[in-house]
Amino acid sequence: MEINPNAKPRGKIAIIAKHPFYIEDIRAELLSLNLQIISGSEISQIQRNIDNGEIFDYVFFPHYSSMISTEFLEQQKCIGFHTGDLPNDRGGSPIQNKILRGEYLTSISGLILTKEVDAGDILCQESISLEQGSIDELLRNISKVIAKLIKLILTNNLTPIAQISTGSKHQRLKPQASELKIEDLSLRQIYDRIRMLDGLDYPRAYIEIGQHRIYLSNAELRDNILKFTSELEEKNSADSK
């Protein structure tokens, strides 16, 4: 990843991200570029600025899972970021799907957003490992890489590269995927299934025993011993949340 020190950055950008740490990391990384940055967690917050006549050079979506209207995509130059090997890892829950398959080395791609999910031309990529860490830790590491990729986009005249095939589209994990059936899983697989849902607003992994659920977090695998924190709840109480 090379930054062109002689390139002039764009003047005004918008950042739309679900979690505040993405915005914080991007602002910190771009501090030296003297940009005007507008940020929010929803498109509607940025739309107000657009309706008032503001023009953005780019609208960046470092972490955003809601649908973006075709009208917005056509009006703005929207750049999204996807963790997974495109085009084969298109779709929802890309980090969890990679971990479930035991594929720990992957890429973060900065791509032009289009009507078709994760199908736009790729501007830049950076490798990252998913082998260790909770989903909270992984996303915070990914956030810092995305911030650097945004700086790369703003300071270089990058050539978009088309995805050469349609690839595969994976489904977003459903809440019931949090239940662990540990009988046929290795310690490594149990560790992965706990950590990939441990953090932020993800539904924690759990084991169901009779009328009870044991929720698992803070997994640590070392010397073939798996340690974790557990909480026991009645199933009916958990279902009502």
PyMOL commands that set and color helices and strands:
alter all, ss='L'
color gray80, all
select helices_A, chain A and resi 20-29+31-33+43-51+70-75+94-100+135-155+175-178+182-184+187-195+235-239
alter helices_A, ss='H'
color red, helices_A
select strands_A, chain A and resi 12-17+36-40+58-63+78-83+90-91+105-112+122-129+169-170+205-209+212-222+225-234
alter strands_A, ss='S'
color yellow, strands_A
deselect
rebuild
show_as cartoon
